[in-house]
Amino acid sequence: MTFEKNENTDYLFKAILSLKDAEECYRFFEDICTQEELKELSRRMQAAKMLYRNNIYSKIASETGLSTATISRVSRSMKYGNGGYLTALDRIEKK
């Protein structure tokens, strides 16, 4: 699935790309997301990192609190998606 590209989404991404450091990201995402939305996004990213490092589903579920169905969706996105997770993980993990 690909998100519809439109002016509003472009503007959101430009706003995110304009942020200079983690502190600015915290402030922005605390304003734009609920605490639960941000927790869910961070848990999914943690699952992606653990999958990238070849952890098993049961360990990922235990450490993140995500269901195995959600972990499976993250895994499927990493294998058959648009490469977003892998682009970010490759850049973070190689630093």
PyMOL Python script that loads the backbone (N, CA, C, O; Angstrom):
from pymol import cmd

cmd.read_pdbstr("""\
ATOM      1  N   MET A   1       0.840  -1.181   0.000  1.00  0.00           N
ATOM      2  CA  MET A   1       0.000   0.000   0.000  1.00  0.00           C
ATOM      3  C   MET A   1       0.884   1.243   0.000  1.00  0.00           C
ATOM      4  O   MET A   1       1.851   1.337   0.756  1.00  0.00           O
ATOM      5  N   THR A   2       0.544   2.162  -0.835  1.00  0.00           N
ATOM      6  CA  THR A   2       1.267   3.422  -0.884  1.00  0.00           C
ATOM      7  C   THR A   2       0.313   4.528  -0.476  1.00  0.00           C
ATOM      8  O   THR A   2      -0.833   4.570  -0.923  1.00  0.00           O
ATOM      9  N   PHE A   3       0.790   5.421   0.372  1.00  0.00           N
ATOM     10  CA  PHE A   3      -0.028   6.552   0.780  1.00  0.00           C
ATOM     11  C   PHE A   3      -0.228   7.479  -0.397  1.00  0.00           C
ATOM     12  O   PHE A   3       0.642   7.629  -1.255  1.00  0.00           O
ATOM     13  N   GLU A   4      -1.388   8.094  -0.415  1.00  0.00           N
ATOM     14  CA  GLU A   4      -1.668   9.078  -1.450  1.00  0.00           C
ATOM     15  C   GLU A   4      -0.756  10.281  -1.259  1.00  0.00           C
ATOM     16  O   GLU A   4      -0.709  10.874  -0.181  1.00  0.00           O
ATOM     17  N   LYS A   5      -0.045  10.629  -2.297  1.00  0.00           N
ATOM     18  CA  LYS A   5       0.809  11.810  -2.239  1.00  0.00           C
ATOM     19  C   LYS A   5      -0.057  13.026  -2.497  1.00  0.00           C
ATOM     20  O   LYS A   5      -0.774  13.099  -3.495  1.00  0.00           O
ATOM     21  N   ASN A   6       0.020  13.976  -1.583  1.00  0.00           N
ATOM     22  CA  ASN A   6      -0.749  15.201  -1.768  1.00  0.00           C
ATOM     23  C   ASN A   6      -0.045  16.350  -1.055  1.00  0.00           C
ATOM     24  O   ASN A   6       0.933  16.152  -0.333  1.00  0.00           O
ATOM     25  N   GLU A   7      -0.553  17.528  -1.270  1.00  0.00           N
ATOM     26  CA  GLU A   7       0.070  18.737  -0.733  1.00  0.00           C
ATOM     27  C   GLU A   7       0.160  18.720   0.797  1.00  0.00           C
ATOM     28  O   GLU A   7       1.161  19.155   1.367  1.00  0.00           O
ATOM     29  N   ASN A   8      -0.878  18.222   1.452  1.00  0.00           N
ATOM     30  CA  ASN A   8      -0.877  18.200   2.914  1.00  0.00           C
ATOM     31  C   ASN A   8       0.178  17.250   3.474  1.00  0.00           C
ATOM     32  O   ASN A   8       0.882  17.583   4.428  1.00  0.00           O
ATOM     33  N   THR A   9       0.281  16.075   2.877  1.00  0.00           N
ATOM     34  CA  THR A   9       1.290  15.116   3.325  1.00  0.00           C
ATOM     35  C   THR A   9       2.689  15.634   3.009  1.00  0.00           C
ATOM     36  O   THR A   9       3.602  15.492   3.822  1.00  0.00           O
ATOM     37  N   ASP A  10       2.857  16.223   1.853  1.00  0.00           N
ATOM     38  CA  ASP A  10       4.150  16.828   1.508  1.00  0.00           C
ATOM     39  C   ASP A  10       4.555  17.867   2.553  1.00  0.00           C
ATOM     40  O   ASP A  10       5.713  17.922   2.966  1.00  0.00           O
ATOM     41  N   TYR A  11       3.606  18.678   2.971  1.00  0.00           N
ATOM     42  CA  TYR A  11       3.895  19.723   3.954  1.00  0.00           C
ATOM     43  C   TYR A  11       4.292  19.119   5.305  1.00  0.00           C
ATOM     44  O   TYR A  11       5.202  19.612   5.972  1.00  0.00           O
ATOM     45  N   LEU A  12       3.600  18.052   5.697  1.00  0.00           N
ATOM     46  CA  LEU A  12       3.963  17.350   6.938  1.00  0.00           C
ATOM     47  C   LEU A  12       5.390  16.829   6.859  1.00  0.00           C
ATOM     48  O   LEU A  12       6.167  17.014   7.796  1.00  0.00           O
ATOM     49  N   PHE A  13       5.746  16.184   5.761  1.00  0.00           N
ATOM     50  CA  PHE A  13       7.093  15.639   5.615  1.00  0.00           C
ATOM     51  C   PHE A  13       8.142  16.745   5.581  1.00  0.00           C
ATOM     52  O   PHE A  13       9.233  16.580   6.127  1.00  0.00           O
ATOM     53  N   LYS A  14       7.823  17.868   4.946  1.00  0.00           N
ATOM     54  CA  LYS A  14       8.745  19.005   4.960  1.00  0.00           C
ATOM     55  C   LYS A  14       8.957  19.503   6.377  1.00  0.00           C
ATOM     56  O   LYS A  14      10.073  19.861   6.753  1.00  0.00           O
ATOM     57  N   ALA A  15       7.891  19.527   7.164  1.00  0.00           N
ATOM     58  CA  ALA A  15       8.015  19.950   8.561  1.00  0.00           C
ATOM     59  C   ALA A  15       8.931  18.998   9.328  1.00  0.00           C
ATOM     60  O   ALA A  15       9.797  19.446  10.080  1.00  0.00           O
ATOM     61  N   ILE A  16       8.749  17.695   9.147  1.00  0.00           N
ATOM     62  CA  ILE A  16       9.583  16.710   9.836  1.00  0.00           C
ATOM     63  C   ILE A  16      11.043  16.850   9.399  1.00  0.00           C
ATOM     64  O   ILE A  16      11.950  16.824  10.231  1.00  0.00           O
ATOM     65  N   LEU A  17      11.262  16.996   8.101  1.00  0.00           N
ATOM     66  CA  LEU A  17      12.624  17.128   7.589  1.00  0.00           C
ATOM     67  C   LEU A  17      13.303  18.429   8.019  1.00  0.00           C
ATOM     68  O   LEU A  17      14.529  18.536   7.979  1.00  0.00           O
ATOM     69  N   SER A  18      12.511  19.407   8.425  1.00  0.00           N
ATOM     70  CA  SER A  18      13.093  20.680   8.864  1.00  0.00           C
ATOM     71  C   SER A  18      13.642  20.611  10.290  1.00  0.00           C
ATOM     72  O   SER A  18      14.394  21.491  10.709  1.00  0.00           O
ATOM     73  N   LEU A  19      13.270  19.572  11.033  1.00  0.00           N
ATOM     74  CA  LEU A  19      13.712  19.462  12.427  1.00  0.00           C
ATOM     75  C   LEU A  19      15.197  19.132  12.480  1.00  0.00           C
ATOM     76  O   LEU A  19      15.694  18.322  11.698  1.00  0.00           O
ATOM     77  N   LYS A  20      15.897  19.771  13.415  1.00  0.00           N
ATOM     78  CA  LYS A  20      17.363  19.694  13.430  1.00  0.00           C
ATOM     79  C   LYS A  20      17.944  18.650  14.373  1.00  0.00           C
ATOM     80  O   LYS A  20      19.064  18.189  14.156  1.00  0.00           O
ATOM     81  N   ASP A  21      17.212  18.267  15.415  1.00  0.00           N
ATOM     82  CA  ASP A  21      17.768  17.316  16.373  1.00  0.00           C
ATOM     83  C   ASP A  21      16.644  16.596  17.116  1.00  0.00           C
ATOM     84  O   ASP A  21      15.463  16.879  16.914  1.00  0.00           O
ATOM     85  N   ALA A  22      17.035  15.664  17.975  1.00  0.00           N
ATOM     86  CA  ALA A  22      16.052  14.859  18.700  1.00  0.00           C
ATOM     87  C   ALA A  22      15.149  15.714  19.586  1.00  0.00           C
ATOM     88  O   ALA A  22      13.957  15.432  19.704  1.00  0.00           O
ATOM     89  N   GLU A  23      15.695  16.741  20.202  1.00  0.00           N
ATOM     90  CA  GLU A  23      14.884  17.601  21.063  1.00  0.00           C
ATOM     91  C   GLU A  23      13.775  18.290  20.270  1.00  0.00           C
ATOM     92  O   GLU A  23      12.638  18.374  20.734  1.00  0.00           O
ATOM     93  N   GLU A  24      14.104  18.783  19.072  1.00  0.00           N
ATOM     94  CA  GLU A  24      13.082  19.386  18.228  1.00  0.00           C
ATOM     95  C   GLU A  24      12.043  18.340  17.806  1.00  0.00           C
ATOM     96  O   GLU A  24      10.854  18.645  17.720  1.00  0.00           O
ATOM     97  N   CYS A  25      12.491  17.117  17.546  1.00  0.00           N
ATOM     98  CA  CYS A  25      11.564  16.036  17.197  1.00  0.00           C
ATOM     99  C   CYS A  25      10.619  15.737  18.362  1.00  0.00           C
ATOM    100  O   CYS A  25       9.415  15.578  18.162  1.00  0.00           O
ATOM    101  N   TYR A  26      11.164  15.660  19.573  1.00  0.00           N
ATOM    102  CA  TYR A  26      10.311  15.431  20.746  1.00  0.00           C
ATOM    103  C   TYR A  26       9.234  16.501  20.837  1.00  0.00           C
ATOM    104  O   TYR A  26       8.059  16.185  21.023  1.00  0.00           O
ATOM    105  N   ARG A  27       9.623  17.754  20.707  1.00  0.00           N
ATOM    106  CA  ARG A  27       8.657  18.848  20.834  1.00  0.00           C
ATOM    107  C   ARG A  27       7.598  18.780  19.728  1.00  0.00           C
ATOM    108  O   ARG A  27       6.408  18.951  19.992  1.00  0.00           O
ATOM    109  N   PHE A  28       8.035  18.530  18.497  1.00  0.00           N
ATOM    110  CA  PHE A  28       7.102  18.462  17.374  1.00  0.00           C
ATOM    111  C   PHE A  28       6.120  17.304  17.548  1.00  0.00           C
ATOM    112  O   PHE A  28       4.907  17.486  17.442  1.00  0.00           O
ATOM    113  N   PHE A  29       6.656  16.114  17.815  1.00  0.00           N
ATOM    114  CA  PHE A  29       5.781  14.945  17.903  1.00  0.00           C
ATOM    115  C   PHE A  29       4.895  14.974  19.142  1.00  0.00           C
ATOM    116  O   PHE A  29       3.798  14.416  19.120  1.00  0.00           O
ATOM    117  N   GLU A  30       5.333  15.595  20.199  1.00  0.00           N
ATOM    118  CA  GLU A  30       4.463  15.763  21.367  1.00  0.00           C
ATOM    119  C   GLU A  30       3.299  16.691  21.032  1.00  0.00           C
ATOM    120  O   GLU A  30       2.212  16.538  21.588  1.00  0.00           O
ATOM    121  N   ASP A  31       3.509  17.638  20.145  1.00  0.00           N
ATOM    122  CA  ASP A  31       2.429  18.528  19.719  1.00  0.00           C
ATOM    123  C   ASP A  31       1.487  17.864  18.715  1.00  0.00           C
ATOM    124  O   ASP A  31       0.275  18.073  18.767  1.00  0.00           O
ATOM    125  N   ILE A  32       2.039  17.069  17.805  1.00  0.00           N
ATOM    126  CA  ILE A  32       1.233  16.561  16.693  1.00  0.00           C
ATOM    127  C   ILE A  32       0.582  15.197  16.977  1.00  0.00           C
ATOM    128  O   ILE A  32      -0.422  14.854  16.354  1.00  0.00           O
ATOM    129  N   CYS A  33       1.146  14.425  17.906  1.00  0.00           N
ATOM    130  CA  CYS A  33       0.631  13.085  18.211  1.00  0.00           C
ATOM    131  C   CYS A  33       0.153  13.013  19.658  1.00  0.00           C
ATOM    132  O   CYS A  33       0.589  13.771  20.524  1.00  0.00           O
ATOM    133  N   THR A  34      -0.758  12.073  19.883  1.00  0.00           N
ATOM    134  CA  THR A  34      -1.067  11.757  21.270  1.00  0.00           C
ATOM    135  C   THR A  34       0.090  10.932  21.821  1.00  0.00           C
ATOM    136  O   THR A  34       0.910  10.415  21.061  1.00  0.00           O
ATOM    137  N   GLN A  35       0.151  10.814  23.122  1.00  0.00           N
ATOM    138  CA  GLN A  35       1.199  10.017  23.741  1.00  0.00           C
ATOM    139  C   GLN A  35       1.118   8.565  23.281  1.00  0.00           C
ATOM    140  O   GLN A  35       2.144   7.924  23.054  1.00  0.00           O
ATOM    141  N   GLU A  36      -0.097   8.049  23.145  1.00  0.00           N
ATOM    142  CA  GLU A  36      -0.267   6.659  22.706  1.00  0.00           C
ATOM    143  C   GLU A  36       0.154   6.467  21.247  1.00  0.00           C
ATOM    144  O   GLU A  36       0.741   5.440  20.906  1.00  0.00           O
ATOM    145  N   GLU A  37      -0.137   7.435  20.392  1.00  0.00           N
ATOM    146  CA  GLU A  37       0.289   7.336  18.989  1.00  0.00           C
ATOM    147  C   GLU A  37       1.805   7.305  18.887  1.00  0.00           C
ATOM    148  O   GLU A  37       2.364   6.511  18.131  1.00  0.00           O
ATOM    149  N   LEU A  38       2.463   8.156  19.636  1.00  0.00           N
ATOM    150  CA  LEU A  38       3.926   8.183  19.609  1.00  0.00           C
ATOM    151  C   LEU A  38       4.516   6.902  20.192  1.00  0.00           C
ATOM    152  O   LEU A  38       5.508   6.386  19.678  1.00  0.00           O
ATOM    153  N   LYS A  39       3.915   6.390  21.256  1.00  0.00           N
ATOM    154  CA  LYS A  39       4.370   5.115  21.826  1.00  0.00           C
ATOM    155  C   LYS A  39       4.245   3.992  20.806  1.00  0.00           C
ATOM    156  O   LYS A  39       5.145   3.163  20.675  1.00  0.00           O
ATOM    157  N   GLU A  40       3.124   3.964  20.083  1.00  0.00           N
ATOM    158  CA  GLU A  40       2.911   2.909  19.089  1.00  0.00           C
ATOM    159  C   GLU A  40       3.936   3.010  17.964  1.00  0.00           C
ATOM    160  O   GLU A  40       4.496   1.995  17.549  1.00  0.00           O
ATOM    161  N   LEU A  41       4.186   4.210  17.470  1.00  0.00           N
ATOM    162  CA  LEU A  41       5.198   4.385  16.421  1.00  0.00           C
ATOM    163  C   LEU A  41       6.572   3.937  16.913  1.00  0.00           C
ATOM    164  O   LEU A  41       7.301   3.258  16.190  1.00  0.00           O
ATOM    165  N   SER A  42       6.924   4.315  18.136  1.00  0.00           N
ATOM    166  CA  SER A  42       8.245   3.943  18.653  1.00  0.00           C
ATOM    167  C   SER A  42       8.347   2.440  18.897  1.00  0.00           C
ATOM    168  O   SER A  42       9.414   1.855  18.708  1.00  0.00           O
ATOM    169  N   ARG A  43       7.240   1.803  19.319  1.00  0.00           N
ATOM    170  CA  ARG A  43       7.267   0.335  19.497  1.00  0.00           C
ATOM    171  C   ARG A  43       7.450  -0.362  18.163  1.00  0.00           C
ATOM    172  O   ARG A  43       8.178  -1.351  18.077  1.00  0.00           O
ATOM    173  N   ARG A  44       6.807   0.133  17.131  1.00  0.00           N
ATOM    174  CA  ARG A  44       6.972  -0.472  15.798  1.00  0.00           C
ATOM    175  C   ARG A  44       8.405  -0.304  15.290  1.00  0.00           C
ATOM    176  O   ARG A  44       8.960  -1.214  14.674  1.00  0.00           O
ATOM    177  N   MET A  45       8.991   0.845  15.546  1.00  0.00           N
ATOM    178  CA  MET A  45      10.386   1.057  15.133  1.00  0.00           C
ATOM    179  C   MET A  45      11.317   0.149  15.923  1.00  0.00           C
ATOM    180  O   MET A  45      12.285  -0.380  15.376  1.00  0.00           O
ATOM    181  N   GLN A  46      11.025  -0.033  17.215  1.00  0.00           N
ATOM    182  CA  GLN A  46      11.820  -0.951  18.040  1.00  0.00           C
ATOM    183  C   GLN A  46      11.704  -2.378  17.502  1.00  0.00           C
ATOM    184  O   GLN A  46      12.697  -3.103  17.439  1.00  0.00           O
ATOM    185  N   ALA A  47      10.495  -2.777  17.116  1.00  0.00           N
ATOM    186  CA  ALA A  47      10.303  -4.111  16.524  1.00  0.00           C
ATOM    187  C   ALA A  47      11.106  -4.237  15.236  1.00  0.00           C
ATOM    188  O   ALA A  47      11.741  -5.264  15.000  1.00  0.00           O
ATOM    189  N   ALA A  48      11.082  -3.201  14.402  1.00  0.00           N
ATOM    190  CA  ALA A  48      11.854  -3.234  13.152  1.00  0.00           C
ATOM    191  C   ALA A  48      13.341  -3.382  13.446  1.00  0.00           C
ATOM    192  O   ALA A  48      14.035  -4.151  12.781  1.00  0.00           O
ATOM    193  N   LYS A  49      13.833  -2.645  14.444  1.00  0.00           N
ATOM    194  CA  LYS A  49      15.245  -2.749  14.810  1.00  0.00           C
ATOM    195  C   LYS A  49      15.574  -4.171  15.270  1.00  0.00           C
ATOM    196  O   LYS A  49      16.608  -4.726  14.900  1.00  0.00           O
ATOM    197  N   MET A  50      14.696  -4.745  16.067  1.00  0.00           N
ATOM    198  CA  MET A  50      14.948  -6.093  16.575  1.00  0.00           C
ATOM    199  C   MET A  50      14.870  -7.130  15.458  1.00  0.00           C
ATOM    200  O   MET A  50      15.658  -8.076  15.437  1.00  0.00           O
ATOM    201  N   LEU A  51      13.931  -6.963  14.533  1.00  0.00           N
ATOM    202  CA  LEU A  51      13.861  -7.863  13.379  1.00  0.00           C
ATOM    203  C   LEU A  51      15.121  -7.733  12.526  1.00  0.00           C
ATOM    204  O   LEU A  51      15.673  -8.730  12.063  1.00  0.00           O
ATOM    205  N   TYR A  52      15.561  -6.515  12.328  1.00  0.00           N
ATOM    206  CA  TYR A  52      16.787  -6.229  11.573  1.00  0.00           C
ATOM    207  C   TYR A  52      17.979  -6.954  12.196  1.00  0.00           C
ATOM    208  O   TYR A  52      18.886  -7.406  11.497  1.00  0.00           O
ATOM    209  N   ARG A  53      17.954  -7.053  13.519  1.00  0.00           N
ATOM    210  CA  ARG A  53      19.031  -7.730  14.251  1.00  0.00           C
ATOM    211  C   ARG A  53      18.736  -9.210  14.474  1.00  0.00           C
ATOM    212  O   ARG A  53      19.399  -9.867  15.277  1.00  0.00           O
ATOM    213  N   ASN A  54      17.738  -9.732  13.759  1.00  0.00           N
ATOM    214  CA  ASN A  54      17.385 -11.161  13.746  1.00  0.00           C
ATOM    215  C   ASN A  54      16.871 -11.708  15.074  1.00  0.00           C
ATOM    216  O   ASN A  54      17.096 -12.877  15.388  1.00  0.00           O
ATOM    217  N   ASN A  55      16.190 -10.884  15.849  1.00  0.00           N
ATOM    218  CA  ASN A  55      15.550 -11.370  17.069  1.00  0.00           C
ATOM    219  C   ASN A  55      14.284 -12.139  16.708  1.00  0.00           C
ATOM    220  O   ASN A  55      13.690 -11.909  15.655  1.00  0.00           O
ATOM    221  N   ILE A  56      13.875 -13.049  17.581  1.00  0.00           N
ATOM    222  CA  ILE A  56      12.676 -13.840  17.337  1.00  0.00           C
ATOM    223  C   ILE A  56      11.433 -13.092  17.838  1.00  0.00           C
ATOM    224  O   ILE A  56      11.514 -12.231  18.714  1.00  0.00           O
ATOM    225  N   TYR A  57      10.278 -13.451  17.250  1.00  0.00           N
ATOM    226  CA  TYR A  57       9.028 -12.760  17.554  1.00  0.00           C
ATOM    227  C   TYR A  57       8.708 -12.746  19.045  1.00  0.00           C
ATOM    228  O   TYR A  57       8.276 -11.723  19.577  1.00  0.00           O
ATOM    229  N   SER A  58       8.916 -13.868  19.719  1.00  0.00           N
ATOM    230  CA  SER A  58       8.547 -13.921  21.143  1.00  0.00           C
ATOM    231  C   SER A  58       9.360 -12.920  21.961  1.00  0.00           C
ATOM    232  O   SER A  58       8.825 -12.297  22.878  1.00  0.00           O
ATOM    233  N   LYS A  59      10.628 -12.761  21.647  1.00  0.00           N
ATOM    234  CA  LYS A  59      11.454 -11.783  22.352  1.00  0.00           C
ATOM    235  C   LYS A  59      10.991 -10.364  22.023  1.00  0.00           C
ATOM    236  O   LYS A  59      10.913  -9.510  22.906  1.00  0.00           O
ATOM    237  N   ILE A  60      10.686 -10.120  20.758  1.00  0.00           N
ATOM    238  CA  ILE A  60      10.223  -8.794  20.342  1.00  0.00           C
ATOM    239  C   ILE A  60       8.908  -8.459  21.041  1.00  0.00           C
ATOM    240  O   ILE A  60       8.740  -7.352  21.553  1.00  0.00           O
ATOM    241  N   ALA A  61       7.980  -9.407  21.064  1.00  0.00           N
ATOM    242  CA  ALA A  61       6.687  -9.186  21.722  1.00  0.00           C
ATOM    243  C   ALA A  61       6.876  -8.902  23.204  1.00  0.00           C
ATOM    244  O   ALA A  61       6.231  -8.014  23.761  1.00  0.00           O
ATOM    245  N   SER A  62       7.751  -9.651  23.830  1.00  0.00           N
ATOM    246  CA  SER A  62       8.007  -9.478  25.256  1.00  0.00           C
ATOM    247  C   SER A  62       8.597  -8.107  25.566  1.00  0.00           C
ATOM    248  O   SER A  62       8.198  -7.464  26.537  1.00  0.00           O
ATOM    249  N   GLU A  63       9.538  -7.660  24.752  1.00  0.00           N
ATOM    250  CA  GLU A  63      10.232  -6.395  25.018  1.00  0.00           C
ATOM    251  C   GLU A  63       9.464  -5.157  24.570  1.00  0.00           C
ATOM    252  O   GLU A  63       9.631  -4.084  25.149  1.00  0.00           O
ATOM    253  N   THR A  64       8.620  -5.296  23.538  1.00  0.00           N
ATOM    254  CA  THR A  64       7.914  -4.122  23.013  1.00  0.00           C
ATOM    255  C   THR A  64       6.463  -4.031  23.466  1.00  0.00           C
ATOM    256  O   THR A  64       5.881  -2.947  23.480  1.00  0.00           O
ATOM    257  N   GLY A  65       5.882  -5.162  23.835  1.00  0.00           N
ATOM    258  CA  GLY A  65       4.462  -5.183  24.164  1.00  0.00           C
ATOM    259  C   GLY A  65       3.565  -5.260  22.941  1.00  0.00           C
ATOM    260  O   GLY A  65       2.342  -5.198  23.068  1.00  0.00           O
ATOM    261  N   LEU A  66       4.155  -5.393  21.756  1.00  0.00           N
ATOM    262  CA  LEU A  66       3.376  -5.516  20.530  1.00  0.00           C
ATOM    263  C   LEU A  66       2.850  -6.935  20.372  1.00  0.00           C
ATOM    264  O   LEU A  66       3.451  -7.887  20.870  1.00  0.00           O
ATOM    265  N   SER A  67       1.732  -7.070  19.681  1.00  0.00           N
ATOM    266  CA  SER A  67       1.215  -8.394  19.361  1.00  0.00           C
ATOM    267  C   SER A  67       2.068  -9.006  18.253  1.00  0.00           C
ATOM    268  O   SER A  67       2.741  -8.294  17.507  1.00  0.00           O
ATOM    269  N   THR A  68       2.031 -10.326  18.155  1.00  0.00           N
ATOM    270  CA  THR A  68       2.780 -10.976  17.081  1.00  0.00           C
ATOM    271  C   THR A  68       2.201 -10.599  15.717  1.00  0.00           C
ATOM    272  O   THR A  68       2.922 -10.604  14.718  1.00  0.00           O
ATOM    273  N   ALA A  69       0.907 -10.272  15.665  1.00  0.00           N
ATOM    274  CA  ALA A  69       0.298  -9.827  14.396  1.00  0.00           C
ATOM    275  C   ALA A  69       0.920  -8.503  13.949  1.00  0.00           C
ATOM    276  O   ALA A  69       1.219  -8.325  12.768  1.00  0.00           O
ATOM    277  N   THR A  70       1.113  -7.582  14.879  1.00  0.00           N
ATOM    278  CA  THR A  70       1.732  -6.302  14.535  1.00  0.00           C
ATOM    279  C   THR A  70       3.187  -6.505  14.139  1.00  0.00           C
ATOM    280  O   THR A  70       3.665  -5.888  13.187  1.00  0.00           O
ATOM    281  N   ILE A  71       3.886  -7.358  14.858  1.00  0.00           N
ATOM    282  CA  ILE A  71       5.284  -7.652  14.519  1.00  0.00           C
ATOM    283  C   ILE A  71       5.353  -8.258  13.120  1.00  0.00           C
ATOM    284  O   ILE A  71       6.261  -7.948  12.349  1.00  0.00           O
ATOM    285  N   SER A  72       4.401  -9.116  12.799  1.00  0.00           N
ATOM    286  CA  SER A  72       4.350  -9.719  11.468  1.00  0.00           C
ATOM    287  C   SER A  72       4.120  -8.655  10.398  1.00  0.00           C
ATOM    288  O   SER A  72       4.712  -8.729   9.321  1.00  0.00           O
ATOM    289  N   ARG A  73       3.274  -7.670  10.675  1.00  0.00           N
ATOM    290  CA  ARG A  73       3.043  -6.583   9.714  1.00  0.00           C
ATOM    291  C   ARG A  73       4.310  -5.770   9.497  1.00  0.00           C
ATOM    292  O   ARG A  73       4.625  -5.382   8.372  1.00  0.00           O
ATOM    293  N   VAL A  74       5.039  -5.512  10.590  1.00  0.00           N
ATOM    294  CA  VAL A  74       6.310  -4.783  10.465  1.00  0.00           C
ATOM    295  C   VAL A  74       7.280  -5.606   9.613  1.00  0.00           C
ATOM    296  O   VAL A  74       7.932  -5.075   8.714  1.00  0.00           O
ATOM    297  N   SER A  75       7.366  -6.893   9.902  1.00  0.00           N
ATOM    298  CA  SER A  75       8.261  -7.774   9.154  1.00  0.00           C
ATOM    299  C   SER A  75       7.895  -7.800   7.672  1.00  0.00           C
ATOM    300  O   SER A  75       8.769  -7.726   6.808  1.00  0.00           O
ATOM    301  N   ARG A  76       6.607  -7.905   7.388  1.00  0.00           N
ATOM    302  CA  ARG A  76       6.142  -7.920   5.998  1.00  0.00           C
ATOM    303  C   ARG A  76       6.494  -6.607   5.302  1.00  0.00           C
ATOM    304  O   ARG A  76       6.908  -6.610   4.143  1.00  0.00           O
ATOM    305  N   SER A  77       6.331  -5.496   5.999  1.00  0.00           N
ATOM    306  CA  SER A  77       6.702  -4.193   5.425  1.00  0.00           C
ATOM    307  C   SER A  77       8.191  -4.134   5.140  1.00  0.00           C
ATOM    308  O   SER A  77       8.612  -3.579   4.125  1.00  0.00           O
ATOM    309  N   MET A  78       8.990  -4.705   6.033  1.00  0.00           N
ATOM    310  CA  MET A  78      10.436  -4.703   5.831  1.00  0.00           C
ATOM    311  C   MET A  78      10.830  -5.552   4.624  1.00  0.00           C
ATOM    312  O   MET A  78      11.770  -5.214   3.905  1.00  0.00           O
ATOM    313  N   LYS A  79      10.109  -6.656   4.402  1.00  0.00           N
ATOM    314  CA  LYS A  79      10.456  -7.558   3.304  1.00  0.00           C
ATOM    315  C   LYS A  79       9.853  -7.135   1.968  1.00  0.00           C
ATOM    316  O   LYS A  79      10.505  -7.239   0.929  1.00  0.00           O
ATOM    317  N   TYR A  80       8.606  -6.656   1.993  1.00  0.00           N
ATOM    318  CA  TYR A  80       7.881  -6.439   0.742  1.00  0.00           C
ATOM    319  C   TYR A  80       7.375  -5.005   0.573  1.00  0.00           C
ATOM    320  O   TYR A  80       6.660  -4.712  -0.385  1.00  0.00           O
ATOM    321  N   GLY A  81       7.736  -4.124   1.481  1.00  0.00           N
ATOM    322  CA  GLY A  81       7.243  -2.753   1.439  1.00  0.00           C
ATOM    323  C   GLY A  81       8.067  -1.875   0.520  1.00  0.00           C
ATOM    324  O   GLY A  81       8.651  -2.338  -0.460  1.00  0.00           O
ATOM    325  N   ASN A  82       8.100  -0.619   0.854  1.00  0.00           N
ATOM    326  CA  ASN A  82       8.774   0.371   0.017  1.00  0.00           C
ATOM    327  C   ASN A  82      10.210   0.661   0.437  1.00  0.00           C
ATOM    328  O   ASN A  82      10.854   1.539  -0.136  1.00  0.00           O
ATOM    329  N   GLY A  83      10.713  -0.057   1.419  1.00  0.00           N
ATOM    330  CA  GLY A  83      12.102   0.109   1.827  1.00  0.00           C
ATOM    331  C   GLY A  83      12.327   1.175   2.886  1.00  0.00           C
ATOM    332  O   GLY A  83      13.469   1.477   3.232  1.00  0.00           O
ATOM    333  N   GLY A  84      11.253   1.742   3.399  1.00  0.00           N
ATOM    334  CA  GLY A  84      11.383   2.816   4.379  1.00  0.00           C
ATOM    335  C   GLY A  84      12.071   2.395   5.662  1.00  0.00           C
ATOM    336  O   GLY A  84      12.999   3.057   6.127  1.00  0.00           O
ATOM    337  N   TYR A  85      11.612   1.288   6.233  1.00  0.00           N
ATOM    338  CA  TYR A  85      12.251   0.796   7.458  1.00  0.00           C
ATOM    339  C   TYR A  85      13.734   0.528   7.211  1.00  0.00           C
ATOM    340  O   TYR A  85      14.592   0.957   7.983  1.00  0.00           O
ATOM    341  N   LEU A  86      14.022  -0.188   6.124  1.00  0.00           N
ATOM    342  CA  LEU A  86      15.409  -0.594   5.871  1.00  0.00           C
ATOM    343  C   LEU A  86      16.318   0.589   5.579  1.00  0.00           C
ATOM    344  O   LEU A  86      17.481   0.587   5.981  1.00  0.00           O
ATOM    345  N   THR A  87      15.808   1.593   4.890  1.00  0.00           N
ATOM    346  CA  THR A  87      16.612   2.796   4.645  1.00  0.00           C
ATOM    347  C   THR A  87      17.019   3.429   5.964  1.00  0.00           C
ATOM    348  O   THR A  87      18.188   3.742   6.185  1.00  0.00           O
ATOM    349  N   ALA A  88      16.032   3.614   6.837  1.00  0.00           N
ATOM    350  CA  ALA A  88      16.310   4.236   8.138  1.00  0.00           C
ATOM    351  C   ALA A  88      17.227   3.357   8.983  1.00  0.00           C
ATOM    352  O   ALA A  88      18.192   3.854   9.563  1.00  0.00           O
ATOM    353  N   LEU A  89      16.943   2.078   9.058  1.00  0.00           N
ATOM    354  CA  LEU A  89      17.745   1.173   9.879  1.00  0.00           C
ATOM    355  C   LEU A  89      19.175   1.061   9.379  1.00  0.00           C
ATOM    356  O   LEU A  89      20.117   1.075  10.171  1.00  0.00           O
ATOM    357  N   ASP A  90      19.339   0.951   8.073  1.00  0.00           N
ATOM    358  CA  ASP A  90      20.692   0.890   7.508  1.00  0.00           C
ATOM    359  C   ASP A  90      21.496   2.140   7.909  1.00  0.00           C
ATOM    360  O   ASP A  90      22.663   2.041   8.285  1.00  0.00           O
ATOM    361  N   ARG A  91      20.870   3.288   7.825  1.00  0.00           N
ATOM    362  CA  ARG A  91      21.569   4.536   8.152  1.00  0.00           C
ATOM    363  C   ARG A  91      21.878   4.630   9.651  1.00  0.00           C
ATOM    364  O   ARG A  91      22.969   5.052  10.035  1.00  0.00           O
ATOM    365  N   ILE A  92      20.929   4.241  10.485  1.00  0.00           N
ATOM    366  CA  ILE A  92      21.138   4.322  11.942  1.00  0.00           C
ATOM    367  C   ILE A  92      22.158   3.286  12.394  1.00  0.00           C
ATOM    368  O   ILE A  92      23.069   3.608  13.157  1.00  0.00           O
ATOM    369  N   GLU A  93      22.019   2.078  11.944  1.00  0.00           N
ATOM    370  CA  GLU A  93      22.857   0.975  12.408  1.00  0.00           C
ATOM    371  C   GLU A  93      24.301   1.087  11.914  1.00  0.00           C
ATOM    372  O   GLU A  93      25.206   0.543  12.546  1.00  0.00           O
ATOM    373  N   LYS A  94      24.528   1.767  10.820  1.00  0.00           N
ATOM    374  CA  LYS A  94      25.882   1.892  10.285  1.00  0.00           C
ATOM    375  C   LYS A  94      26.646   3.062  10.873  1.00  0.00           C
ATOM    376  O   LYS A  94      27.827   3.237  10.572  1.00  0.00           O
ATOM    377  N   LYS A  95      25.994   3.875  11.714  1.00  0.00           N
ATOM    378  CA  LYS A  95      26.679   5.005  12.340  1.00  0.00           C
ATOM    379  C   LYS A  95      27.567   4.536  13.462  1.00  0.00           C
ATOM    380  O   LYS A  95      28.227   5.351  14.109  1.00  0.00           O
TER     381      LYS A  95
END
""", "prot")
cmd.dss("prot")
cmd.show_as("cartoon", "prot")
cmd.util.cbc("prot")
cmd.orient("prot")
